[in-house]
Amino acid sequence: MVKEEGNNIIWNQFFLDLLKKGRYTFTYANVRQHFDLSENTLAHRLYVYEQKKRIVKIRKGFYSILEPSEVSSGIPDTYKYVDALMKYLNKPYYVALLSAAALHGAAHQQPMEFFIMTEISLPRNIRNKKNKITFFGKKALLQEGIMQKKSRVGYFNVSTPELTAFDLLDNIKRFGINRITTILQELYEEMSPSRLSKIAKLIDNKASMQRLGYILETVVGAEKLANSLYRILSKTTIYPVPLSPVKARNGTIDKKWKIIVNMEIEPDL
């Protein structure tokens, strides 16, 4: 352990040593192990460095070091710490929904919050002046639908474009048909019929498949993608589902997709 000698040199060196190793995060346990100080003194020192905008607390016990370009806003790049954060929480994960869509090029509507998919039970959402992270949960994550992307400091998990599309439809009440359709209009060029078919077979959510196929065919104009879903649905029995689950089930029924067209889709593009 290192004893503090009444100055900031040792603390500055602690942060610099982490950065030299390509690490932009640390935990309270790391600090306790490094410095021979009381808990009150450690807590005070961390508070002082937060006020100086050298570090930011993401959640209790987990911190990110701010780079010079981040000091004015006090907001660290989420992609630098998301993988370390989820390892700290000991939870499997992937960057999901609007955040994943933006990474794949569907950035028409930049999300004001960061979305992470993990296994239930869920961590508490992170809500403070600097960070807004929302956790969604599943019983098990579909590994075939997870890929890795590189940040400046390492790799993090993100849903493929195909799994992103299904996740959005699975959360249709949260995001709405119009917003999801707008995202699909930008996302579909990154999607593959074979990968979409593979994910669809593994998910086996007929209602989401019907809605996704209907939107891809009738609004987006992505017939190959839509047909990859229809080939799966045509081999099973499907029942009419409303396009919007939050509106009355009134409307004509699309014979191919068995979609009750109970609203007019109005994407933003």
Secondary structure in CASP SS format (residue, H / E / C, confidence):
PFRMAT SS
TARGET T0000
AUTHOR 0000-0000-0000
METHOD secondary structure of the structure
MODEL  1
M C 1.00
V E 1.00
K C 1.00
E C 1.00
E C 1.00
G C 1.00
N C 1.00
N C 1.00
I H 1.00
I H 1.00
W H 1.00
N H 1.00
Q H 1.00
F H 1.00
F H 1.00
L H 1.00
D H 1.00
L H 1.00
L H 1.00
K H 1.00
K C 1.00
G C 1.00
R C 1.00
Y C 1.00
T E 1.00
F E 1.00
T E 1.00
Y H 1.00
A H 1.00
N H 1.00
V H 1.00
R H 1.00
Q H 1.00
H H 1.00
F E 1.00
D C 1.00
L C 1.00
S C 1.00
E H 1.00
N H 1.00
T H 1.00
L H 1.00
A H 1.00
H H 1.00
R H 1.00
L H 1.00
Y H 1.00
V H 1.00
Y H 1.00
E H 1.00
Q H 1.00
K C 1.00
K C 1.00
R C 1.00
I E 1.00
V E 1.00
K E 1.00
I E 1.00
R E 1.00
K C 1.00
G C 1.00
F E 1.00
Y E 1.00
S E 1.00
I E 1.00
L C 1.00
E C 1.00
P H 1.00
S H 1.00
E H 1.00
V C 1.00
S C 1.00
S C 1.00
G C 1.00
I C 1.00
P C 1.00
D C 1.00
T H 1.00
Y H 1.00
K H 1.00
Y H 1.00
V H 1.00
D H 1.00
A H 1.00
L H 1.00
M H 1.00
K H 1.00
Y H 1.00
L C 1.00
N C 1.00
K C 1.00
P C 1.00
Y E 1.00
Y E 1.00
V E 1.00
A C 1.00
L H 1.00
L H 1.00
S H 1.00
A H 1.00
A H 1.00
A H 1.00
L H 1.00
H C 1.00
G C 1.00
A C 1.00
A C 1.00
H C 1.00
Q C 1.00
Q C 1.00
P C 1.00
M C 1.00
E C 1.00
F E 1.00
F E 1.00
I E 1.00
M E 1.00
T E 1.00
E E 1.00
I C 1.00
S C 1.00
L C 1.00
P C 1.00
R C 1.00
N C 1.00
I E 1.00
R E 1.00
N C 1.00
K C 1.00
K C 1.00
N C 1.00
K E 1.00
I E 1.00
T E 1.00
F E 1.00
F E 1.00
G E 1.00
K E 1.00
K C 1.00
A C 1.00
L C 1.00
L C 1.00
Q H 1.00
E H 1.00
G H 1.00
I E 1.00
M E 1.00
Q E 1.00
K E 1.00
K E 1.00
S C 1.00
R C 1.00
V C 1.00
G C 1.00
Y E 1.00
F E 1.00
N E 1.00
V E 1.00
S E 1.00
T C 1.00
P H 1.00
E H 1.00
L H 1.00
T H 1.00
A H 1.00
F H 1.00
D H 1.00
L H 1.00
L H 1.00
D H 1.00
N C 1.00
I H 1.00
K H 1.00
R H 1.00
F H 1.00
G C 1.00
I H 1.00
N H 1.00
R H 1.00
I H 1.00
T H 1.00
T H 1.00
I H 1.00
L H 1.00
Q H 1.00
E H 1.00
L H 1.00
Y H 1.00
E H 1.00
E H 1.00
M C 1.00
S C 1.00
P H 1.00
S H 1.00
R H 1.00
L H 1.00
S H 1.00
K H 1.00
I H 1.00
A H 1.00
K H 1.00
L H 1.00
I H 1.00
D C 1.00
N C 1.00
K H 1.00
A H 1.00
S H 1.00
M H 1.00
Q H 1.00
R H 1.00
L H 1.00
G H 1.00
Y H 1.00
I H 1.00
L H 1.00
E H 1.00
T H 1.00
V H 1.00
V H 1.00
G C 1.00
A C 1.00
E H 1.00
K H 1.00
L H 1.00
A H 1.00
N H 1.00
S H 1.00
L H 1.00
Y H 1.00
R H 1.00
I H 1.00
L H 1.00
S C 1.00
K C 1.00
T C 1.00
T C 1.00
I C 1.00
Y C 1.00
P C 1.00
V E 1.00
P E 1.00
L C 1.00
S C 1.00
P C 1.00
V C 1.00
K C 1.00
A C 1.00
R C 1.00
N C 1.00
G C 1.00
T E 1.00
I E 1.00
D E 1.00
K C 1.00
K C 1.00
W C 1.00
K C 1.00
I E 1.00
I E 1.00
V E 1.00
N C 1.00
M C 1.00
E C 1.00
I C 1.00
E C 1.00
P C 1.00
D C 1.00
L C 1.00
END
